[in-house]
Amino acid sequence: MKKLLTALRRWAVAGAAALAVVSLQPVSAAQAAPAPVVGGTRAAQGEFPFMVRLSMGCGGALYTPQIVLTAAHCVSRTGANTGITATAGVVDLQSTTGRVQVKSTYVYRAPGYNGNGKDWALIKLASPVSLPTLPIATTTAYNTGTFTIAGWGSASEGGAQQRYLLKATVPFVSDATCRSYSGYSGLVASDEICAGYAAGGVDTCQGDSGGPMFRKDNAGAWIQVGIVSWGIGCARANAPGVYSEVSTFASAIAAAAATL
């Protein structure tokens, strides 16, 4: 059994009246939770129209007009679920102009998810959302370079959730380098990807879990390469964010979506 560390998944719970950070859950094998975007700046309205805020305190992206791609650790199990509200169309969660809110009908959690890798899930919405979707990478071709991260999570470790969508960029970190950092020996290299600065300062944080890590493809369009999964604290030196590697699960995600 792998030892438990003070590493945390990056998710928080949103209350009906306001967003609130809840206690982070310790996870196995060097895993920690990313929080809101630390070191970020406000995104412009319409800049990332595929971004979704989920009422349990996670992020996500529109995989199809009626399906949100998020993290497995954000949901409890596969099955009917009408208790999640997805908010899209705004960067300001308090704005009603252009805001779309849709309830969930079903959740599909990655088969075999146990806290180590395979951190993806799909949420089917009650009705389609008329906003652009975010294509996912189907090969490892884009699993390098500089990535964009965005979310409504904390802007500092242990801080409050954000009203406005924040964005930042982080560089790719090789598996070997990532595993060399304290607390990261449990990295599942076959389906996780690391990104961040050795000096820290920029990262996802609590409340950003399930949100996308993305970059431009060869045609200059956004493509998703990762899902916010875990990290050691937020924006610490030598502690990059860890993301579920979307290309590894592209076929499984497509197959699952086709059944919803």
C-alpha positions in Angstrom: 0.0 0.0 0.0 1.4 3.4 -0.9 1.8 5.9 1.9 -0.6 8.8 2.3 0.9 12.2 1.8 -0.2 15.8 2.4 -1.0 16.0 -1.2 -4.5 17.0 -2.2 -7.0 16.7 -5.1 -7.9 20.1 -6.5 -11.6 20.3 -5.9 -14.0 22.3 -3.7 -17.7 22.5 -3.0 -19.9 25.4 -4.1 -22.8 26.3 -1.9 -26.1 27.7 -3.2 -25.3 31.3 -2.2 -21.5 31.4 -2.6 -18.5 29.3 -3.5 -16.8 27.8 -0.5 -13.6 25.8 -0.1 -14.0 22.5 1.8 -11.3 20.4 3.4 -9.2 18.7 0.8 -9.1 14.9 0.8 -5.7 13.2 1.3 -5.0 10.9 -1.6 -2.6 8.0 -2.1 0.8 7.9 -3.6 2.0 11.5 -3.7 -1.2 12.9 -5.0 -2.4 16.4 -4.2 -5.2 18.6 -5.4 -4.8 21.5 -7.8 -6.7 24.6 -6.7 -7.9 27.7 -8.7 -5.4 29.2 -11.1 -2.6 30.7 -9.0 -0.6 33.5 -10.7 -3.3 33.9 -13.4 -5.1 36.9 -14.9 -8.7 37.3 -15.8 -9.9 35.7 -19.0 -11.9 37.9 -21.3 -15.6 37.2 -21.9 -15.8 34.6 -24.7 -12.1 33.8 -24.7 -12.7 30.2 -23.6 -16.3 29.6 -24.4 -16.0 25.9 -23.7 -15.3 26.3 -20.0 -17.8 25.0 -17.5 -18.2 25.5 -13.8 -19.8 22.6 -12.0 -21.8 23.0 -8.8 -19.8 20.5 -6.7 -16.8 22.8 -7.0 -15.0 21.5 -10.0 -14.4 22.6 -13.6 -14.9 21.0 -16.9 -15.1 21.6 -20.7 -17.8 21.0 -23.2 -16.8 17.8 -25.0 -20.1 17.9 -27.0 -22.9 20.4 -26.7 -24.5 18.1 -24.2 -21.6 16.4 -22.5 -19.0 17.8 -20.1 -15.6 16.3 -19.7 -14.2 16.5 -16.1 -12.2 14.5 -13.5 -13.3 11.2 -12.1 -12.5 12.4 -8.6 -15.1 15.1 -8.9 -18.0 12.6 -9.1 -18.9 9.6 -7.0 -20.0 6.9 -9.4 -21.5 6.0 -12.8 -25.2 6.3 -13.0 -28.2 8.7 -13.1 -27.5 12.0 -11.5 -29.7 15.1 -11.5 -27.9 16.9 -8.7 -25.1 18.7 -10.7 -25.6 22.1 -12.2 -23.3 23.2 -15.0 -22.7 26.9 -15.6 -21.3 28.1 -18.9 -21.2 31.1 -21.2 -19.7 33.6 -18.6 -16.4 34.4 -17.0 -18.2 36.2 -14.2 -20.2 33.6 -12.2 -22.4 36.3 -10.9 -23.3 37.7 -14.3 -26.7 36.7 -15.8 -25.9 38.1 -19.2 -25.2 35.1 -21.5 -25.1 32.7 -18.6 -26.4 29.2 -19.3 -27.2 26.8 -16.4 -28.2 23.2 -17.1 -28.8 20.3 -14.8 -27.1 16.9 -15.2 -28.9 13.7 -16.0 -26.2 11.1 -15.9 -22.6 10.7 -14.9 -20.1 8.3 -16.4 -16.9 7.7 -14.3 -13.9 6.1 -15.8 -14.0 2.3 -15.2 -11.4 1.2 -12.7 -10.8 4.6 -11.3 -9.2 4.2 -7.8 -7.4 7.4 -7.2 -4.3 6.5 -9.2 -4.6 7.6 -12.8 -7.7 7.2 -15.0 -9.0 10.5 -13.7 -11.7 11.4 -16.2 -15.5 11.4 -16.2 -18.4 12.6 -18.4 -21.5 14.4 -17.3 -24.5 14.4 -19.6 -26.6 17.5 -19.4 -30.4 17.7 -19.6 -30.2 19.8 -22.8 -27.5 20.9 -25.3 -25.6 24.1 -24.7 -25.2 26.4 -27.7 -21.5 27.1 -27.2 -18.3 26.0 -28.8 -16.9 22.6 -27.7 -13.2 21.8 -27.0 -11.8 18.9 -29.1 -9.5 16.5 -27.3 -6.1 15.3 -28.4 -6.2 11.8 -29.8 -2.4 11.4 -30.1 0.6 12.5 -28.0 1.6 15.0 -30.6 0.5 17.9 -28.5 1.7 16.6 -25.1 4.6 19.1 -25.0 5.3 22.8 -25.2 3.4 25.5 -23.3 -0.2 24.9 -22.1 -3.0 27.1 -21.0 -4.9 26.5 -17.8 -8.1 28.2 -16.7 -10.5 27.9 -13.8 -12.5 29.5 -11.0 -10.5 27.8 -8.3 -8.4 29.4 -5.6 -5.9 32.1 -6.5 -3.7 31.0 -3.6 -3.2 27.8 -1.7 -6.1 27.4 0.7 -7.7 30.6 -0.6 -11.3 31.3 -1.6 -12.9 30.3 -4.9 -13.0 32.9 -7.5 -15.9 34.9 -9.0 -14.0 35.5 -12.3 -12.4 32.9 -14.6 -8.6 33.1 -14.3 -6.1 31.9 -16.9 -2.4 31.2 -17.0 0.2 29.3 -19.0 2.5 26.5 -17.8 5.3 24.6 -19.5 5.5 20.8 -20.0 7.5 18.9 -17.4 8.9 15.5 -18.4 7.9 12.4 -16.5 11.5 11.9 -15.3 11.7 15.4 -14.0 8.3 15.3 -12.4 9.0 12.0 -10.7 12.2 13.4 -9.3 10.3 15.9 -7.1 9.4 15.0 -3.6 5.9 13.5 -3.4 5.7 12.7 -7.2 7.1 9.1 -7.3 3.6 7.8 -7.7 3.0 9.6 -11.0 1.3 7.3 -13.4 3.4 8.1 -16.4 1.3 6.1 -18.8 -1.7 8.3 -18.4 -0.7 11.5 -16.5 1.2 14.6 -17.7 3.0 17.2 -15.6 3.2 21.0 -16.2 4.5 23.9 -14.2 7.5 26.0 -13.4 10.4 24.7 -11.2 10.2 28.0 -9.3 6.5 27.7 -8.8 4.3 30.7 -8.8 1.8 29.5 -11.4 -0.5 26.5 -11.1 -4.0 25.2 -10.8 -5.4 24.9 -7.3 -8.5 23.9 -5.2 -11.6 24.3 -7.3 -9.9 23.8 -10.7 -10.1 20.0 -10.7 -11.7 18.6 -13.8 -10.9 21.7 -15.9 -9.0 21.5 -19.1 -5.3 22.0 -19.8 -5.1 23.0 -23.5 -3.0 24.5 -26.3 -3.2 25.4 -29.9 -3.0 22.6 -32.5 -1.2 22.9 -35.9 -4.2 24.7 -37.3 -4.2 27.3 -34.5 -7.3 25.9 -32.8 -7.6 25.0 -29.1 -7.2 21.3 -28.3 -7.4 19.7 -24.8 -4.4 17.7 -23.7 -5.1 17.3 -20.0 -7.6 17.4 -17.1 -6.7 19.0 -13.8 -6.1 16.1 -11.4 -3.7 16.7 -8.5 -0.5 18.3 -7.2 1.4 19.0 -4.0 -0.2 22.2 -2.7 -0.5 25.0 -5.2 2.2 26.8 -7.1 5.0 25.6 -4.8 8.5 25.3 -6.1 9.4 21.9 -7.5 5.8 20.8 -7.3 4.1 20.9 -10.8 0.4 20.3 -11.5 -0.5 16.8 -12.6 -3.1 16.3 -15.3 -4.9 13.3 -16.7 -3.4 12.7 -20.2 -6.4 13.0 -22.5 -4.9 11.3 -25.5 -4.5 8.1 -23.5 -8.2 7.9 -23.0 -9.5 9.5 -26.2 -11.0 6.3 -27.6 -12.5 5.3 -24.3 -14.0 8.8 -23.8 -15.5 8.8 -27.3 -17.0 5.3 -26.8 -18.5 6.3 -23.5 -19.9 9.5 -24.9 -21.6 7.6 -27.7 -23.6 5.6 -25.1 -24.9 8.6 -23.2 
